[in-house]
């Protein structure tokens, strides 16, 4: 005989008990789901409120007046305003790229500005290589090279050496000098710096064709291919942002800008068999030598004609100085803008 009798699961009391437990469990699940959903909704709502409070994208104030190379930009024309607005928006809100460009201008503008001035080219043309190459020695699909994006034939026409050992399109100074010659010739032809800049992008032949077809030589009245139609406005947008970065939300300290690297120039008129050995002789290395002289295209220089070349080497301690402090050779571009 067992000590406990078997529970009668068929009894009415047991069935009522089982149903009650089931209902209670279901209610617990429903209430738990309700509070979970409520908490989730509250969190979602709080997140969206925080997003709306802390994140905004603003339309940009348009400049009231603007010039390129001393020539007035007709901002009262709706198509001109909207074209400029497009480029200002694109380059303001492509923050990483534009911030990098602002930093780089402090290093490279001081190298180009005196050359432009010496050749009688308006200072605003320093913004042209910003639009052309992003201030980098890039190579285009059409094989245009360097800051100024010069084709091989054009470079040779304006006095640059281009071969497998030396390509002066990669030299900032030498390519700027060649670009100045081209720009001066174009100004003699068009009598307008705005048209000179447009022809730099489209080519003189392309611009001449459109002038003849449309019976106007005013850039702002010409219907051009999209790249050339945007070109002047890209330059104007870079000029506006780089000149007054804080107006477009870019906040930089002087130490954020890339400094001009202090260098010495060595005159070389002989063969250099190994630039790594050459660099070590002057207390630097191959990497830095090539960084400062990207126009040297090989690890050697066979100088059969005893041509004279100026090769840059960093001044003593310049690698550290250039990294951690502004060069004493050039005033801060940012500081000069704010004065």
GICORPE-V247523 format. One record per run of one state. SS is the DSSP state (h for helix, s for strand, l for the rest). FROM is the first residue (numbers start at 0). TO is the last residue. Records with the same first field share a line. If there is no record, write none. Layout:
SS: FROM-TO / FROM-TO
This chain:
l: 0-10 / 54-65 / 68-69 / 72-76 / 93-93 / 118-121 / 133-137 / 139-143 / 145-148 / 150-150 / 157-160 / 162-164 / 170-170 / 190-191 / 202-202 / 214-217 / 221-224 / 243-243 / 248-252 / 256-261 / 268-270 / 272-273 / 281-284 / 292-294 / 296-299 / 301-307 / 314-316 / 324-331 / 338-338
h: 11-53 / 77-92 / 94-117 / 122-132 / 151-156 / 167-169 / 171-189 / 192-201 / 203-213 / 218-220 / 225-242 / 244-247 / 253-255 / 274-280 / 285-291 / 317-323 / 332-337
s: 66-67 / 70-71 / 138-138 / 144-144 / 149-149 / 161-161 / 165-166 / 262-267 / 271-271 / 295-295 / 300-300 / 308-313
